[in-house]
Amino acid sequence: MPSSQLKRAERSIQTIRDQGELPPETADALQELVDVIRTIEVRVSALEGQRVGALDVRPVQPGRRIYPPPCKECDGKGRIPKEGNLPA
């Protein structure tokens, strides 16, 4: 939700409070929802900023596949060894 919509929602909530159209508890609940949405947007934008730097950009080469690094838990085999069969 863009910040302009959040500001408009806050103004509407303030108008509701001033005119007494709804009980104060309802207006407070609406304001809490706006605050939660604002917090979620801040966190999402921070995560998106982290993701951009973490991307591994490699040149595309026709016919070449890029595989993820092998799993450390299964040693890249796709199965987890039983406790008696652990590699030395």
N, C-alpha and C positions, 0 to 999 in steps of 0.2 A: 504494500500500500504506500503510495508516494506520501512524502511529508506534508504536501498541501492538503491531502485528504485527511490526514491525522489532525492537522491544525483546524480544519473545518469541523471535524467531529468534536474537537475540544471546545470550539466556539458554540456549537449546538448544545453540548452538555451544559455549558455555562448559562446559555439562554434558558434551558430547561430548569436549572437551579434557580435562576432569577425570577422566573414566572411561576415557579412552584407547581408545574404541570405534573410532575411525578414525585413520589416520595424521595427524600434525600438519600435513602439507602440505594435506590435504583440509579440515581445520578452518580453516586460514588462507585457503584459496580460498573457502570459504563466507562467512567474515567479509568478504573483499573484495567478494563479491557484495552483501552487505548494505550495505556502504559505498557501492558504486556506486548502488544503488537509492536510498539516502538522498540522495546528491548529485543524482540525476536529479529527485527530488521537489522539492528546493530550487530547482533551475533552472526546473522547470515552474511552480511556484507564483510565482516571480519573473516569468516571462513572462506568466502569467495576470494578475498585478497590473498589468503594463505595458499589456496589451491593454484592460483596463477603461477606463483613462484615454484611450486612443487612439480609442475608438469615437466616431463622430460621430452623435450622437442628433438626429434631425430629426423634427418632427411629421409624421405620416402625413397626406397629403392625397389624397383619392380622385381617381383619374384622372391623377395627376402622377407621372412617372417621374423617378427620380434617377439620373443617369449619373455615372460616375467622371470625374475631370478628364482632358483629352486627354493622350495619351502625348507626351513631349518628344522621343523618338527618332523617331517617325514623324509627328509634328505632328498627331496625332489622325486621320490618314487610314487607318490600319490597314496601311500598308506602309512599308517602309524604303526611302528613295531610294538609287539607285546613286550611286557617287562622282562621276560626271560630271554628275549632275542634282541636285546639292545646292542647296537654296534659298539665295538671297543674303542 
